[in-house]
Amino acid sequence: MTSAAPDAPAAPRGPGFPEFVCLIAMMMALNALAIDSMLPALPMIGEALGVVRENDRQWIVTAYLLGFGGAQIIYGPLADRYGRKPVLMVGIGLYVLFSALAAFAPTFELLVLARVGTGLGAASLRVLAVSIVRDRYSGRTMARVMSLSFLVFLGVPILAPSVGAAILAVGPWPWIFGLLAAAGAAVMLWAAIRLPETLHPEDRLPIDARRIGGAFREAVTNRQSIGYTLAMTAITGALFGFINSSQQIFADVFDAEAAFPLVFAGIASGIAAASLLNATLVVRLGSRLLSHSALLAFTAVAATHALVSALGFETIWTFAILQGLTMFCFGFVAGNFGSMAMEPMGHIAGTASSAQGFISTTAGSLIGFLIGQQFAGSATPMAAGIAACGATAVVFVLIAERGRLFRAHHQPVGAPGG
């Protein structure tokens, strides 16, 4: 009797590589779309729902960010226990449900609550996108998936305000939230049909409060981890301060509301370009030299911007150039700080990532809201707040690095310098 041939390796289940990259990219893009697409609509929303103080409209952004940051810490353990797909379906379902509720909110208070709910759902997308990629790929292939997905993710903030403005040109502001609901439903249906469960049954972990608490405690007590996490929190606060203030600055300071989507796109393009350039330069220069230099430049440019505005020399051109340079520097800081915060946390990467995301997003959104609330007819409070965030980040980096900037990080032979 002829012996049977060995079984051929089973083909991977689910979507192929190109489709998988597109699905992960869209999961990540839903978050950016929910932040930036309604910025052009803030005045219309405030007028329709009777918001007296213009600065109170910023709650539409901040409420979402608070929900998004606060829920990150719970999705990791839930996905490790119950699997990626059911937790993802619940998260996207919340995103769709609360986006639809926001479209029909009769009062500003209910809209703010709906935005919190949308953020709670969106947090699952951030946590699970990375987990699903890690389950299915590793090494260079995983890095390739994340890089390709990140290209799409970077493009969404550039286009989102223009998308919102285009919707307002043909319909009322609730249509923007309707777009979010429709986009979320499309991604949910796509994942439900095409994405298999990626967590193997033998890899599921029980929800152990003691283990999770111990890992969280380690993440917030390690000098390097917490130092760079708090530095990232300050820088994130600067970004959210810009997002909260930008629409009002264009409307009230420059009387150029129509130019807002275009200038915002240019500034966001700077962040995207720096992030892509960073991927090449960091191998040659190291993450510390690159990010520390960029942080000092970030702080100096923001301080210069505050001075220009305070002296009365601010124009739409100075704003676009100086804010663009500030956010260009941000692109070199953000990814590197996240990586350096994770360097000593490899053995508890999932929990540490959740803890760091929780801290930086939640506290950063509150800092950004505080900056936005100082708006009083000029760009000076925003620029000064961003400069203060940069200076604060420098202090936390000095704590993380024991008082030395640009310190070379000793890597194993053959590894790129840090």
N, C-alpha and C positions, 0 to 999 in steps of 0.2 A: 504493500500500500504506500502510495506517495504521501509524504508528510506535508502538512499544510504550510504554506508560506507564512512567514511572520506578518503580523498585522502591520499595515502601513500607518504612519502617524495620522491621527485624526485631524481633519481640517478644523481650524478654529471656528467656533460657533459665532454667529452674529455677523455684523457688518464687516466688510473688508476694510483695508487700511484707509483709503480715501474717504469712504462714508463715515468711518469711525472718527476720523479727524474732524470732519464737518459737524458731526453730532456733538462732540466735546466742545468745539468752538462755539456752537450755538448755545449750549448750556452756559458757557462762560459769558457770552454776549448778552444774555437776558438781563444780567445784573447791571451792566453798563447802560443798557437801553433804559432801564427803570430809573436810573439816576438823572441822565442828561436830557432825555427826550422831552421832558415837560418844562425845561427851563424857560423856553420862549413863552410858555402859557401861564407863567406865574401871575402876571398882572391880571389876566382875564379870570383866572381862578379866584384870585383875591376879590375882584370886583363882583363876581357872580355869587360868592358865598359870604359877602359882607365882612371881609377882613379889613379892619380899620387901620391898623398899623402895617405899613408896607413890609417891615422887617419880619412880621409874623408869618409871612408867606414862606419863609425859609424852612418852617416846620415840615413842609411837604417833602423836602429833601432829607432833613435831619431825622424825621420819624422813620423813614425807610432805612436809613443807615443804622439807627439804633436797633431796629428789629433784625437787620442783616448781621450786625456785629454780635448781638446778644445770643442769637441762636446757634452760632457756629460751634459753640462749645458742646452742644448736645448731639449734633448729627454724627460726629465721628463714632462715639460709643454705640449709638443706635445702629449705625451701618455695620459695625463690627459684629453686632449681636444678631440682627435680623436680616442682614444682607443688604447689598447696595440698591437693588432695583425697587423693593417695596418702599424703602425710605425715600428714594428719589421720587417715586410716584406721589407720595404724600407731600413732599416739599414743593414739587411743581404744581400739584393740585392747589396748595395754599396760595402760591403765586398767582395762579389763574383766578381763583375765587376772589381774592382780595383786590386784584386789579380790576375785576368786573364791579366789585362793590364800590371801589373808588370812582368809577365812571358814573355811578348812580347816587353818590353821596349827596344828601340834601343839605348838609351843614359842613362847615369847615372842620369841626371837631370829629365828625364821623369820617371825613376824608383822611384826617391825620391818623386815626385808628386803623383805617384800611391800609394806609401806607406802612404802618408798623407790621401789619399782617403780611403784606407783600414782601417786606424785608425778611420776615421769619421764614417764608417759603424759599426766598432766593438764597438764603444761607446754605441750604442743602446743595445748591448747584456748585458753590465754591468748594465745599468740602468733598463732595462725591465725585466731581469731575476728576480731581487728582487721584482719588482712591480707585476709581474705575480704570484710569490709565495705568496706574501702578499694578492693579490686578492682572491686566492683560499683557502689558509689555514691561520690559526692564532695560536697563543700560542705555545704549545709544538710541535704540528704537523708541524708548519712552521719552528721551530728551527730544527726539525728532517730533513726536506727536505733540508734546507740549509746546515746542517752538512754533510749529505750524498753526496750532490752535490759537496761540498767543497773538499771531499776526492778525487773525480775524478779531480777536478781543480788543487789540489796540485800535483797530479801525472803527469800531462801534462808537466810542466817545467822540471821535472826529465828526462822524456823520449824524449822531443822534439829535443834536439841536436842530440841524437842518431838516431831519425827518419830522420833528415836532412842528417846525415852522411850516413845512409843506402840508401837514395835516390841518393846521389852523387856517391855511389859505383856502381850504375846501370844506371845512366842517368845524364844529364847536370843540372846545377843549376836552370834553369827556371822551372824544374819539381817540385821544392819545392813550388813555388808560385802556380803552377798548383794544387798541393795537397791542398793548402789553399782554392783555388776556389772550388775544388771538395767537400771538407769537408763542406764549407759554403753552397754550393748548396744542399747537402744532408740534412743538418739541416733545411734549408729553406723549402725544400719539406716536410720534416717530420712535421714541425710546421704548414705549410699550410694545410696539410691533417688532422692532429690529434689535433691541439691546437685550442680551441674555443676562442672567445673574452671573456676575463675575467673581463673586466670593465663594470659594469652595466650602462645602459644609464643614470639613475638618478644620478650617481656619477661623470659624466663628468663635468669638470670645464672649464669655458671660459679662454682664454689666456688674463690675466689681467696684463699688464706691471707694473702697480702700486703695485699690490699685490705681484708679483714675485720680483720686485725690493726691496720692503720692507722686504720680507723674506730673500733675499740675503744680504741686509744690516745688518739685525739682526744676521745672521750667521757669518758675518765677523767682527762684533763689540763686540759680547759677548766674554769676556775674556777667559773663558774656551774653548769655541768652536774654536776661532781663534788661541789660544795658542797651542792646541793640533793639529789643522790642519797644522800649520806651522812646528811644531815638526815632524809631519808625512811627510810633504814635504821634510824636510831635510833628514829623514831616507829613503824616496823613492828615493831621489837623490843619496844616497849611493848605493842602490840596482842597480839603472840604471848605475851608474859609474862602478860597478863590471861587469854588463852585457856588457857594451860597451868595456871594456878593456880586458875581460877574453880571448877571442880568440887570440888577438895579443900577450898577455903574453905567452900563451902556444906555439904559433908559433915562436915568436922572442926571448923570454927569455929562455925558456926551450927546444926549438927545439923538442917539444913533441906534435905536433898537433894531432896525432892519439889518444893520451890519453885524449884529451879535453872533448869529450862527457862523458866519464866515470867519470872523476873528477868533471865535472860540475854536473853530476847526483848526486854524493855523497854530494856536497855542497847543492844542492837544496833539497836533502832528509833531511838535517839538518833543513831547514826552515819548511818542512812539519812535521817532528817529533816534533819540538818545538810548532808548531801551534796546533797539536793534544794534546800534553801534557798540553799546556796552558788551554785548555778547562776544564781539570780536576783541575789543581792547582788554577785557578783564583777563583773558588768557595770558596776554603779554605783560600787563602792568600789575595785575593782582587786584583783588576786590577792595583791599584796604586803601591802597594808594589812590585808586580811581574814585571810590565813594567818599573818602575823607576830603579829597581835593574838591569834588563836586559839592559837598556839603558846605565847605567854606565859601565857594563861589555862589551857591544858592543864597546863603545868608547875606553876603556882600551885595549882590544884585538886588535882593529884596529891600535892604536898607537904603540903597541908592534910589530905588523906586519910591520908597516912603518919603525920602528927602525931596525928590523932584515934585511929588504931589503936594507936599506940605508947603513948598515955596511957590506954588501956583503955576508951575510949568507943565502940568499934566495935559496931554492931548491924547486923542485916540491912538496916535502913532507911538507916543512914548509908552502908553499903556501896553500896546500890542508887543512892542519890542522888548521892554523890560520884563513884562510878565512872561513873554515867550521864553526869554533867556532863563528866568527863574524856573519855569517848568521843564526846560531842557535839562537843567542841572538835576531836577527831581528825578528824571528818567535814569540817571546814573546812580542815584542814591537808593531808590526803593528796592529794586531787586537784590542788590548787594547786601543791604541791611537785613533783608529777610533771610538770605542764605547764611549770613554770619550769625544771626540769631539761632539758626538751626544747627550750626556746626557741632556743638557739644550735645545735641539732643537726638542723635541718630537712633539710639536704643528705645526712645519713646516718641518717635517722629510724629505719629498720628495725634496723640494727645497734646504734644508740645505745639504742633501747628495750630490746633484748635484753640489752645490757650493764647498763643500769640496773636492769632486773628481776632479773637474776642477782645483782647486788651487794646490792640492798635485801632480796630475799627470803631469800637464803642466809645473809648475815650477820645479818639481822633474826631469822631463826629460831634462830640460835645465841644471840643476845642474849636472846630470849624464853625459850629453854631454860635459860639461866643464871639468869634471874629466877625461873623456876618451881622450879628446884632449891633455891632458898633457903627454900622454904616449910617452916615449922617450927611450925605450929599457930596462926598469926595471919595477917592480911592485910597486916601492916606491910612485909615484904620485897617483896611485889608492888607496893604503892603507892609505896614508896621507890624501887624499880627503875624504875617508870614515870616518876617525877619526875626521876630521874637521866637517863633517856633524853630527856626534854623539855629539860633543861638542856644536854645534849650537842648536841641538834638546834639549839638557839639558837646555840651556838658555830659550828656548820657553816654556819648561815644568815649569821652575821656574816662568815665567810670568803667565802661566795659573793657577798655584797653589799658587800664591802670595808669592813666595820665599821659599816654604817648599816642599821638596820631601817626599814621603812615607806618605803623609797626609791621614788619614782614611776619607773616604767619608761617611757621615751619610745617611744610607738607611732606608726606612721604616722597622718596626719590621718584621723579617722573611725573609727579602731580603738578598742576599749575599752581603758582604762588597765590597766597591769599592777601 
